[in-house]
């Protein structure tokens, strides 16, 4: 298994990301596993998990909703970091999934801005 420096690459920080801590499930070739979203953007996320995946592997991310249901996102693993987790680029997003991400990230942006104002 080749180890890649995850701090490099053309996608790195191209889109605003927000730190989160959200318990999710993900599913890849090895089955369904628990994980934690460490950050999220309109184009992808980082899943903290000790489960093994391969760069280029397609995975499903199951994002919990307030009502107990889950919304599923397909993604491609861009970078796997052994025993830490993996970066995912969302693929094949429906219009409803794009809108969900936009609303969710707008809410995170407002919360982040409010937090910064309180510190000033």
Backbone torsions as a table, in degrees:
resi	resn	phi	psi	omega
1	UNK	NA	124.0	178.7
2	UNK	-79.0	138.8	177.8
3	UNK	-104.5	126.2	-177.1
4	UNK	-111.7	142.4	174.5
5	UNK	-72.1	110.1	-174.9
6	UNK	-72.3	-4.7	-179.8
7	UNK	-87.2	5.4	179.9
8	UNK	-119.4	168.3	176.4
9	UNK	123.5	158.1	-175.4
10	UNK	-72.8	-24.1	-178.6
11	UNK	-83.2	-12.5	-173.8
12	UNK	-59.0	115.2	174.8
13	UNK	61.4	24.0	177.8
14	UNK	-72.0	-24.2	-178.2
15	UNK	-129.9	142.6	-180.0
16	UNK	-58.4	130.0	178.6
17	UNK	-115.5	154.3	179.6
18	UNK	-126.1	131.7	176.3
19	UNK	-71.2	134.0	178.0
20	UNK	-141.5	170.3	171.3
21	UNK	-141.4	89.6	-174.5
22	UNK	-124.7	121.9	177.6
23	UNK	-69.8	126.9	-180.0
24	UNK	-132.5	173.0	166.1
25	UNK	-118.8	151.2	175.9
26	UNK	-137.3	155.4	-178.6
27	UNK	-135.1	127.8	177.1
28	UNK	-132.6	-156.3	-178.7
29	UNK	-63.6	-27.0	-178.0
30	UNK	-89.4	2.0	179.1
31	UNK	108.9	-167.1	-176.6
32	UNK	-91.2	133.0	-175.5
33	UNK	-136.2	155.0	173.5
34	UNK	-81.6	155.5	176.1
35	UNK	-161.4	177.5	178.0
36	UNK	-131.9	127.7	173.5
37	UNK	-70.3	127.1	177.7
38	UNK	-95.8	-31.0	172.3
39	UNK	-155.7	163.5	-177.8
40	UNK	-148.6	149.1	174.7
41	UNK	-142.2	-177.9	177.5
42	UNK	-68.3	-18.7	-176.0
43	UNK	-113.5	-6.4	-178.8
44	UNK	177.5	-170.2	-178.4
45	UNK	-156.3	171.0	172.2
46	UNK	-118.8	124.9	-178.6
47	UNK	-103.6	119.6	174.4
48	UNK	-82.4	118.8	-177.2
49	UNK	-169.1	143.7	177.6
50	UNK	-86.6	-3.3	177.4
51	UNK	-64.9	145.6	-177.4
52	UNK	-93.0	136.7	174.7
53	UNK	-135.7	171.8	177.6
54	UNK	-115.2	143.7	171.9
55	UNK	-55.7	133.8	-179.1
56	UNK	92.5	-13.1	179.6
57	UNK	-70.0	140.7	173.6
58	UNK	-88.9	134.3	-180.0
59	UNK	-131.0	159.3	172.2
60	UNK	-105.4	136.8	174.2
61	UNK	-112.5	126.8	179.5
62	UNK	-105.2	105.7	-174.3
63	UNK	-94.3	124.0	-176.7
64	UNK	-74.7	140.5	174.2
65	UNK	-103.9	161.8	-177.0
66	UNK	-60.2	-30.0	-177.0
67	UNK	-85.8	6.8	178.4
68	UNK	95.3	-16.1	176.2
69	UNK	-76.8	173.4	179.1
70	UNK	-131.9	144.1	173.9
71	UNK	-104.3	134.9	-176.0
72	UNK	-100.4	134.4	174.3
73	UNK	-121.8	137.1	170.8
74	UNK	-90.3	143.2	176.8
75	UNK	-149.8	160.6	175.6
76	UNK	-107.8	130.5	177.9
77	UNK	-70.7	119.1	179.0
78	UNK	-93.4	-30.6	-175.3
79	UNK	-157.5	118.2	177.8
80	UNK	-102.1	129.4	177.8
81	UNK	-116.0	111.8	-175.1
82	UNK	-47.6	129.5	176.9
83	UNK	62.3	8.1	177.0
84	UNK	-116.0	-55.5	-178.9
85	UNK	158.6	-157.6	-175.2
86	UNK	-153.6	147.7	176.2
87	UNK	-89.2	137.2	-178.3
88	UNK	-124.5	134.2	170.8
89	UNK	-102.4	123.1	179.7
90	UNK	-63.6	140.7	177.8
91	UNK	-131.4	156.7	175.2
92	UNK	51.6	44.1	179.3
93	UNK	-74.8	134.7	173.1
94	UNK	-79.1	168.2	176.5
95	UNK	-61.3	-38.7	179.2
96	UNK	-64.8	-39.8	178.2
97	UNK	-67.4	-41.4	176.9
98	UNK	-59.9	-44.0	-179.9
99	UNK	-64.6	-41.3	176.6
100	UNK	-57.7	-49.0	-179.7
101	UNK	-62.0	-42.3	-179.9
102	UNK	-60.8	-48.4	-179.4
103	UNK	-64.5	-44.1	-179.7
104	UNK	-61.8	-45.2	-178.6
105	UNK	-71.4	-35.9	174.4
106	UNK	-59.4	-40.4	177.8
107	UNK	-64.6	-42.0	177.0
108	UNK	-62.6	-39.7	-179.8
109	UNK	-62.6	-44.5	179.3
110	UNK	-63.1	-44.5	178.7
111	UNK	-62.1	-41.2	179.3
112	UNK	-64.4	-44.2	179.1
113	UNK	-63.2	-40.9	179.8
114	UNK	-64.9	-40.2	179.2
115	UNK	-63.8	-41.8	178.6
116	UNK	-64.7	-39.1	179.1
117	UNK	-65.6	-36.5	178.8
118	UNK	-66.9	-31.4	180.0
119	UNK	-76.7	-22.5	-175.7
120	UNK	-76.9	NA	NA
